[in-house]
Amino acid sequence: MLYRLHSNILIVGLLSIGLLGALALERSFCLMTLGTLLAYVTQLGLLMYFSRDERQRLSEKVLFFTVLLYSLFIGTAFMLISVYYSGDTFMLSKSDAWFYYENSMKTRDIGLAANVKRIVGRYEFDDCGALIFDSLMMAIIPSKFFLNAIYMITGAFSALMLFRIGLHFMPRIYAYLAALAYGTSSFLIFFHCSFLKESIFIFLVVCALYYFYKAVFDQKQVAYAGVALSLGLILFFRPAISALLLMAFLIYFAVSQRGKAISLMLYILIAGLLVVFFTTIQGLMVNYTGGDMDALVDYGRAYDYSSGFSRFVAWFAAPFGPFPSLFPKVAGQPILINYYGAGLTYRLFLAVPLWLGVYFLLRQRETKMIPLAAFVLLGMLATGYVMATLELRKVMTHIPFTYILAFYGLYQWERREKGLIAEPLFHGFAIGVLILWTLIRG
């Protein structure tokens, strides 16, 4: 099933991209289009290669080095495109990336200790993690490319941890392809090649869930230290994610202890934490936008639409998106989101399997999946609430785990010998959303 599925996704995806190019007419082509096609074809080629025999025993070493070498290959292509258009390798986005770069490079002039002291005294709490980490890397080798290489290595380790998590729920081949599909996504490789914080930040999020699974399901009690360390470090990148992870873990304990008094206490605690969490978010939104809905729409990156329609788009993107924007609005003008196009196009074909995975884990009471699924669903709820579902950086924290849910859904569907019946639904939904999103964006 998996080989046939990915063969069809390759063909249908390329036909869809061609159709969208025709719809875009004169503005449909730029050098970035070739980059998107290269990333899409090579990623699907890899997935087809590794799924050709579902009985093969695929090794962790092969997964690690496949993800690492592929990231280097596509990352180099992306950076060359960036150099062609903008003269540097900051991937057409210099605002935040340049901020992190300039501040970390001060380590070269004033020393690591002095720079860390300066960062802690000057910048916001949730910027300190990335700035200090980048400064530490620049103290070793003061080069953007060194940090890019470190990010690619963390991406390969993230894929490896996702594979090990997936083995708790599904056969090796499904877990392997879920990890490979995430690790070779064009949007992830974009972050590796920029100077943004997402690569190391997402690595820490994956670490938190990985060590939680080792502690709870593999009975490795020492792994709780890894959970605590990961949650603590995430606070210095985006504190809200530590709160969401903690709530996901509490939901698992509440469900697993059902029928006991402690379960009720945990549910009360979770409800209280949710109220505090969303009250805090509401306060932040008012602080940034003054409570004005149009300002919130703009802050949430849902541009050019009426407020009501933007709310609909934001909430629709929460469970199925973010959606790929494959062609620039102006002829020959590359834009940042085009780097995301290949990976998000493939992920859109997994949108229906993802929700099949949620359905089957509830139907079969797959308790082991509760921490992972709860974090994904809480992440969707939170980003939908703040209308940030169209901003990839805001949803990247739970996207890795959507691949596990999607491949779990594919596995459960295949077990019922309904894979062939379901494929037109997967493809039809993806094509429909691709065309609709292209038309909406104009």
C-alpha distance (Angstrom), angle and dihedral (degrees) to the residues before:
residue distance angle dihedral
M1 . . .
L2 3.81 . .
Y3 3.80 95.3 .
R4 3.80 92.1 47.3
L5 3.79 91.3 45.5
H6 3.79 94.0 53.1
S7 3.80 92.7 43.0
N8 3.79 88.9 55.2
I9 3.81 92.6 44.9
L10 3.81 89.2 53.5
I11 3.80 93.0 50.8
V12 3.80 97.0 40.2
G13 3.78 91.9 43.8
L14 3.80 93.6 52.3
L15 3.80 91.3 47.4
S16 3.81 89.6 49.9
I17 3.80 92.3 49.7
G18 3.81 88.9 50.1
L19 3.80 90.9 50.3
L20 3.79 91.7 48.5
G21 3.80 89.4 49.0
A22 3.80 88.7 55.0
L23 3.81 90.2 49.5
A24 3.79 90.3 50.3
L25 3.85 89.7 51.9
E26 3.81 114.0 176.7
R27 3.80 95.7 11.8
S28 3.78 95.1 49.6
F29 3.79 101.0 99.4
C30 3.77 136.3 63.0
L31 3.78 134.1 134.5
M32 3.80 88.2 -90.1
T33 3.82 88.5 63.9
L34 3.80 89.0 64.6
G35 3.80 89.2 49.0
T36 3.80 90.3 52.8
L37 3.80 92.2 49.2
L38 3.80 92.0 46.9
A39 3.81 91.9 51.5
Y40 3.82 93.2 45.0
V41 3.81 96.6 48.0
T42 3.80 95.2 43.6
Q43 3.81 94.1 46.8
L44 3.81 92.4 49.8
G45 3.79 89.2 44.4
L46 3.80 90.3 56.2
L47 3.81 92.7 47.5
M48 3.80 91.0 49.2
Y49 3.80 91.4 48.6
F50 3.79 94.4 52.2
S51 3.82 94.0 42.2
R52 3.80 96.3 50.8
D53 3.83 91.0 98.8
E54 3.79 115.2 29.0
R55 3.81 91.9 -168.6
Q56 3.81 95.8 61.2
R57 3.79 118.0 111.5
L58 3.77 104.7 -127.7
S59 3.79 116.4 -158.3
E60 3.79 128.8 -131.5
K61 3.80 90.2 -129.3
V62 3.81 91.2 57.8
L63 3.81 90.6 48.8
F64 3.80 93.2 49.7
F65 3.80 96.2 49.2
T66 3.81 94.2 39.8
V67 3.81 90.7 56.2
L68 3.81 92.3 42.9
L69 3.81 96.4 48.7
Y70 3.80 93.1 42.2
S71 3.82 90.1 51.1
L72 3.79 89.1 51.8
F73 3.82 92.1 49.3
I74 3.81 98.3 47.0
G75 3.80 92.2 35.1
T76 3.81 90.6 56.6
A77 3.82 90.3 50.2
F78 3.81 90.9 49.7
M79 3.80 92.9 49.0
L80 3.80 91.9 49.4
I81 3.79 89.0 53.7
S82 3.80 89.2 49.3
V83 3.81 90.7 51.4
Y84 3.82 90.6 50.0
Y85 3.81 93.5 53.8
S86 3.79 104.2 31.5
G87 3.80 107.0 15.0
D88 3.81 95.6 -117.1
T89 3.80 141.3 64.2
F90 3.80 98.6 -111.7
M91 3.81 90.1 109.7
L92 3.83 97.3 -115.1
S93 3.82 90.6 -64.7
K94 3.78 115.4 96.7
S95 3.80 103.3 155.1
D96 3.80 103.4 85.9
A97 3.80 96.0 11.4
W98 3.80 92.0 56.2
F99 3.81 90.2 46.8
Y100 3.82 91.2 56.9
Y101 3.80 92.0 42.3
E102 3.81 96.8 50.6
N103 3.78 93.7 46.4
S104 3.79 95.9 46.4
M105 3.81 92.7 46.5
K106 3.82 89.6 60.3
T107 3.80 84.9 77.8
R108 3.80 86.7 74.9
D109 3.82 90.9 58.7
I110 3.82 105.6 35.1
G111 3.80 103.6 20.3
L112 3.78 132.9 -106.3
A113 3.82 98.9 -83.3
A114 3.80 93.6 48.9
N115 3.79 92.5 46.5
V116 3.81 93.4 49.6
K117 3.82 89.7 50.0
R118 3.82 89.8 49.8
I119 3.83 92.1 49.0
V120 3.80 94.4 49.1
G121 3.80 91.9 49.0
R122 3.80 96.9 45.9
Y123 3.81 112.6 33.2
E124 3.79 139.6 61.2
F125 3.79 119.8 -84.8
D126 3.81 94.3 -113.0
D127 3.81 92.7 52.5
C128 3.78 94.8 53.2
G129 3.80 96.2 78.2
A130 3.81 95.8 58.7
L131 3.81 94.4 38.1
I132 3.80 93.3 51.3
F133 3.81 93.3 44.3
D134 3.80 92.1 48.4
S135 3.80 90.5 46.8
L136 3.80 90.2 52.3
M137 3.81 90.5 51.8
M138 3.80 91.3 47.8
A139 3.81 89.2 52.1
I140 3.81 87.6 60.0
I141 3.82 98.9 42.7
P142 3.85 117.3 -6.6
S143 3.78 96.8 -141.7
K144 3.78 134.3 112.5
F145 3.79 89.4 -141.7
F146 3.79 91.6 57.2
L147 3.81 89.3 56.3
N148 3.82 90.0 46.5
A149 3.81 88.6 54.5
I150 3.82 91.4 49.1
Y151 3.81 89.6 50.7
M152 3.80 91.1 50.8
I153 3.80 89.8 51.9
T154 3.81 91.3 50.1
G155 3.82 88.0 49.4
A156 3.81 90.4 55.1
F157 3.81 90.7 48.9
S158 3.82 89.8 48.8
A159 3.82 89.4 54.6
L160 3.81 89.9 49.0
M161 3.82 91.8 52.2
L162 3.80 91.7 47.0
F163 3.80 88.6 52.9
R164 3.79 91.4 53.4
I165 3.81 91.4 47.6
G166 3.81 90.8 49.8
L167 3.81 91.6 53.5
H168 3.81 88.0 70.5
F169 3.82 91.1 67.8
M170 3.80 112.0 24.5
P171 3.82 145.3 21.9
R172 3.78 119.6 -69.0
I173 3.81 96.4 -103.7
Y174 3.81 93.0 54.9
A175 3.80 93.5 47.2
Y176 3.80 89.9 45.8
L177 3.79 94.7 52.2
A178 3.81 92.3 45.1
A179 3.81 90.1 55.8
L180 3.81 93.0 42.4
A181 3.81 92.8 48.7
Y182 3.79 91.3 53.1
G183 3.81 95.8 41.5
T184 3.82 92.8 52.7
S185 3.82 96.7 44.8
S186 3.78 113.7 131.1
F187 3.80 92.9 -134.8
L188 3.81 91.7 55.8
I189 3.80 91.6 48.3
F190 3.80 88.5 50.6
F191 3.80 89.6 60.3
H192 3.81 90.7 47.1
C193 3.80 88.9 56.1
S194 3.78 97.5 45.4
F195 3.79 126.3 67.1
L196 3.80 93.6 -114.3
K197 3.80 125.7 124.0
E198 3.81 100.0 -121.4
S199 3.82 98.5 95.5
I200 3.82 96.0 57.5
F201 3.79 92.0 34.3
I202 3.82 93.8 54.5
F203 3.80 89.7 44.3
L204 3.82 88.3 59.8
V205 3.81 91.7 48.3
V206 3.81 90.7 52.0
C207 3.82 88.5 47.2
A208 3.81 91.0 54.8
L209 3.81 93.2 55.2
Y210 3.81 93.4 38.9
Y211 3.80 93.4 54.6
F212 3.79 90.8 43.4
Y213 3.80 89.4 57.2
K214 3.79 91.1 47.0
A215 3.80 91.4 50.2
V216 3.82 99.0 44.1
F217 3.80 105.1 29.9
D218 3.81 102.6 25.2
Q219 3.81 92.2 41.4
K220 3.80 93.2 -127.5
Q221 3.81 99.4 146.8
V222 3.80 93.0 -175.9
A223 3.82 87.4 65.3
Y224 3.82 89.0 74.9
A225 3.81 85.4 75.6
G226 3.80 88.0 59.1
V227 3.81 90.0 50.6
A228 3.80 92.3 50.5
L229 3.81 93.2 45.7
S230 3.82 92.4 48.5
L231 3.81 93.0 48.8
G232 3.79 90.4 47.4
L233 3.80 93.8 50.7
I234 3.82 92.3 45.7
L235 3.81 87.6 60.8
F236 3.81 87.5 70.3
F237 3.82 91.7 55.1
R238 3.81 105.6 36.6
P239 3.83 117.0 -15.9
A240 3.82 93.4 -162.7
I241 3.81 90.3 67.3
S242 3.79 91.9 57.1
A243 3.81 87.4 54.1
L244 3.82 92.3 49.7
L245 3.80 91.9 48.8
L246 3.79 91.5 48.7
M247 3.81 90.8 50.8
A248 3.81 90.9 48.7
F249 3.81 90.1 53.3
L250 3.81 91.6 47.5
I251 3.82 90.5 50.3
Y252 3.80 89.0 55.6
F253 3.82 92.6 51.0
A254 3.82 91.3 45.8
V255 3.81 92.1 52.7
S256 3.80 95.1 41.8
Q257 3.82 90.8 51.5
R258 3.82 95.4 46.8
G259 3.76 113.9 151.5
K260 3.80 92.5 33.3
A261 3.78 128.4 100.1
I262 3.79 91.8 -118.1
S263 3.81 89.6 60.7
L264 3.80 91.7 61.6
M265 3.79 90.8 47.1
L266 3.79 90.4 51.7
Y267 3.81 92.5 50.2
I268 3.81 89.5 51.9
L269 3.80 89.9 49.2
I270 3.83 91.4 48.8
A271 3.81 91.2 50.1
G272 3.79 90.4 50.8
L273 3.80 92.2 48.4
L274 3.80 90.9 50.0
V275 3.80 91.1 52.6
V276 3.80 91.5 48.8
F277 3.81 91.7 45.1
F278 3.79 96.7 51.8
T279 3.80 92.5 39.6
T280 3.80 88.0 55.4
I281 3.80 91.2 48.3
Q282 3.80 90.3 49.4
G283 3.79 89.9 52.2
L284 3.80 91.3 50.8
M285 3.81 91.5 49.0
V286 3.79 91.6 51.6
N287 3.80 89.1 48.2
Y288 3.81 91.9 53.5
T289 3.79 99.9 36.9
G290 3.78 106.8 20.4
G291 3.80 88.5 -120.4
D292 3.80 91.5 -69.5
M293 3.81 112.1 143.1
D294 3.79 95.0 -148.3
A295 3.79 89.8 53.0
L296 3.80 89.4 49.4
V297 3.79 90.2 51.6
D298 3.78 89.6 53.9
Y299 3.81 92.4 43.8
G300 3.81 89.3 50.7
R301 3.82 90.5 53.7
A302 3.81 93.7 -117.5
Y303 3.79 93.8 134.4
D304 3.79 132.6 179.5
Y305 3.79 98.5 18.5
S306 3.77 134.8 100.1
S307 3.79 114.3 -94.6
G308 3.80 93.9 -109.5
F309 3.76 94.5 49.5
S310 3.80 91.2 45.0
R311 3.80 89.7 55.8
F312 3.81 89.2 53.0
V313 3.81 92.8 47.9
A314 3.81 91.9 47.2
W315 3.81 93.3 51.1
F316 3.81 92.6 43.3
A317 3.80 90.0 52.1
A318 3.81 91.6 50.7
P319 3.85 96.6 74.4
F320 3.83 98.4 27.3
G321 3.80 108.7 24.6
P322 2.91 175.5 2.6
F323 3.79 89.2 -160.2
P324 3.81 124.2 -139.0
S325 3.78 119.1 -111.5
L326 3.78 100.9 -157.3
F327 3.78 103.3 177.6
P328 3.82 132.7 44.0
K329 3.78 119.8 -112.4
V330 3.80 90.4 -129.7
A331 3.79 122.9 52.3
G332 3.79 113.3 -95.9
Q333 3.80 93.7 -1.8
P334 3.79 114.4 127.8
I335 3.78 116.5 -152.9
L336 3.75 132.2 -166.6
I337 3.81 97.6 -104.5
N338 3.80 90.9 59.3
Y339 3.80 87.6 75.9
Y340 3.79 86.9 61.8
G341 3.81 95.5 49.5
A342 3.81 102.5 94.0
G343 3.80 96.6 45.5
L344 3.79 94.8 43.5
T345 3.81 91.5 47.4
Y346 3.80 90.4 56.2
R347 3.79 91.5 44.1
L348 3.79 90.5 53.5
F349 3.81 88.1 62.8
L350 3.82 86.4 59.0
A351 3.81 94.5 52.5
V352 3.81 95.1 96.1
P353 3.85 94.5 41.6
L354 3.81 88.2 51.9
W355 3.79 91.6 61.1
L356 3.78 90.5 42.0
G357 3.78 85.2 58.3
V358 3.80 91.1 53.0
Y359 3.82 90.0 47.9
F360 3.80 94.2 50.3
L361 3.79 95.6 45.3
L362 3.81 89.3 53.9
R363 3.78 93.4 43.4
Q364 3.79 93.6 48.9
R365 3.80 94.6 36.1
E366 3.78 91.5 -125.0
T367 3.79 94.9 -172.5
K368 3.80 93.4 -178.7
M369 3.79 90.9 65.2
I370 3.80 95.2 54.1
P371 3.86 97.9 92.1
L372 3.80 92.0 49.4
A373 3.81 96.3 41.5
A374 3.81 93.1 43.9
F375 3.80 91.0 53.6
V376 3.82 91.6 49.4
L377 3.80 93.3 48.5
L378 3.81 93.4 44.7
G379 3.80 88.9 49.4
M380 3.80 91.4 52.0
L381 3.80 90.9 47.8
A382 3.80 93.7 48.9
T383 3.82 96.4 46.6
G384 3.80 91.0 44.8
Y385 3.79 90.1 51.5
V386 3.81 92.7 54.2
M387 3.82 91.9 39.2
A388 3.81 91.9 -120.3
T389 3.81 98.0 126.8
L390 3.81 91.7 107.4
E391 3.82 91.8 54.8
L392 3.79 107.1 83.5
R393 3.80 95.0 -157.4
K394 3.81 90.2 61.8
V395 3.82 96.0 51.2
M396 3.80 98.5 38.3
T397 3.80 91.5 93.1
H398 3.80 95.1 69.8
I399 3.83 99.5 27.8
P400 3.86 94.8 87.0
F401 3.79 90.9 61.9
T402 3.80 93.7 48.6
Y403 3.80 86.9 70.7
I404 3.80 90.8 58.6
L405 3.81 91.3 48.4
A406 3.82 91.0 48.1
F407 3.81 95.3 50.0
Y408 3.79 89.9 44.5
G409 3.82 87.1 55.0
L410 3.82 90.2 49.5
Y411 3.80 90.7 49.7
Q412 3.79 94.1 50.0
W413 3.81 91.8 45.2
E414 3.81 91.7 49.7
R415 3.80 90.5 50.4
R416 3.79 87.0 63.2
E417 3.82 90.1 50.3
K418 3.78 92.0 -120.5
G419 3.81 98.8 116.7
L420 3.79 96.1 108.5
I421 3.81 91.3 49.0
A422 3.80 92.7 50.5
E423 3.80 99.7 48.2
P424 3.83 96.2 80.7
L425 3.82 87.3 54.3
F426 3.82 91.9 52.5
H427 3.79 92.8 46.8
G428 3.80 96.4 40.5
F429 3.79 92.6 52.3
A430 3.81 92.5 48.8
I431 3.81 94.0 47.6
G432 3.80 91.7 47.0
V433 3.81 93.1 51.7
L434 3.82 92.6 44.6
I435 3.80 92.4 53.6
L436 3.80 94.3 41.0
W437 3.80 92.9 49.0
T438 3.81 91.8 48.4
L439 3.81 91.0 51.5
I440 3.83 93.0 45.9
R441 3.79 92.1 51.2
G442 3.81 89.1 51.0
